[in-house]
Amino acid sequence: MMTDELLAEARVTINAAAANVWKALTTPELIKKYLMGTNVTSTWKVGGHIEYEGEYNGKIYHDKGVIKQLEPGKIFQNTYWSSMGGKEDKPENYNLVTYRLYEADGKTTVTLTQDNIHSEKEKEHSAANWNMVLQKLKEVVEG
């Protein structure tokens, strides 16, 4: 890892088994509930595409990526490019987003990281967004 590369990180502990959290991470109807109404389309296979579509603050977005790792109940990792990020759709502008799940005593801790961040401001912004998403994920799963 390069020294100038920043990593945004967010974490939440959910009162549920990892299998329940996993279901929320990979079920489009559930994703829509915690990811700001986003419609997700994917084959849910490593190497397959994942697409996010919706509307945010009156703007239509179409974000996308490729699934890199998919280990049920443990890890979900995909590349991610946002149409609203202001960056060109090319490989160096994709982030790698990784959800790691750790189950202990009937609770699951979800740690999310996002790489390819270029400033402290961008890091804080991403971490704040992801923390908000994870809090909503917790509400949906515990619901």
N, C-alpha and C positions, 0 to 999 in steps of 0.2 A: 504494500500500500504506500502510495506517495505521501510525503509529509505534508504537502500543501492541500491534500484532499480532506475535506470535511465530511462528517457523517452525522446526519440527523437521526435522533433516536427517540422513541416513545415507548412507554410500557404501561400495562394495565394488568391487574389480577382480577379474574372473573370467577365467581362462585359457580363453577360448572366443570364437568369433565372435558378433557381436550377434544373428545369426539363431537361434543355439542358446539364447541367453539369452531372446530374445523368445518362443521356443517354450515355455520354462519359465514365463514370465509369463502366458501365455494358454492353457495346456493344463490343464484341471481335475485330471487324474491327477497331473501334476507339481506343481501348486500345493499339492495335499494333502500332498505330501512335505515341503515347506518351510514351510507356513503352518499349523503345529500341527494337522494332520489335518482342516483345513477343507474342506468340500465347496463348490465354487464353481459357480454357474449363471449363464450369461450368453449373450446373442446375439453378443457380441463385435463390436458395431456402435456407432458414435457415436450417442448419444441413447438407447441401449438400457440396460436395467437390468443390474446385477450384484449377485448375492446370495451371502452367505457364511454357511454354517450348520455348526455343530459343537458340541462340548462342551469346556469349559475349566474345570479345577478342579471338576468335577462339575456345572457350570452349563451349560444349553443356551443357545446364542446364535444369533441370526438378525440378521446385519448386512447392510447394503445400501447401494446408491448407483447413480449413473448415469454411464455412460462419456462423458467430455467430449472426449478426444482419443485417437486410435488411429493411430499411424504406425508400421507394422511396422519393427522394428529400431531405432527412434529414440525414440518417446515413447508412454507409456501413462498416461492421466490419468483419474481418476474421483472423483466425490464419494463420501463415506463416512460412514455413521452406524453406531455400534455400540450394540446393545441392552444391552450391559454398561457403557456409558459413564455411565449414570445421568442422561442428558439426554433431554429430550422429542424425539420424532421430528418435527422441524420444520426448515425450510430453514436457519435461522441456527445450528443445532447440527450441521450437516454439515461435515466437513473435506474439503479438496481434496488428494488424494494424487497425486503426480506421479512417475513413474519416467522418468528420462532415460537413454538408453544412448549411450555414446561408444565407438566401436571404433577401436583403433589397435594396430598390430603384433600382430594376432591375439588381442588381449585386449580385453575390454569392461568399461568402468567404468560402474557403475550408480549414479546419484545419485537418492535418493528424498527428496522434501520433503512435509511435511504442514502445512497452514495452519490457521487458526482455533484457535490455542492461546492459552490465557488466563493461564498462569503459567509461571515458570521451572521449577517442579516438574513440571508437565504436559509441558513441552518436553523435559526430561531423561528422563522416563518414556517418552514417545513415541519419542524418538531411540534410547534403549536397546532398546526393543522392535523398532524397525525395523532396527537394526544386527544384532540376533539373527536376524531374518527374512532379511536379506541374506546373512549368513554361511551360513545353511542353504541359501539359493538357490544360493550358490557351490558348496557341497558337492554339491547335486543336479545342477547343470549340469556340474561337473568330474568327478562320480562315475565 
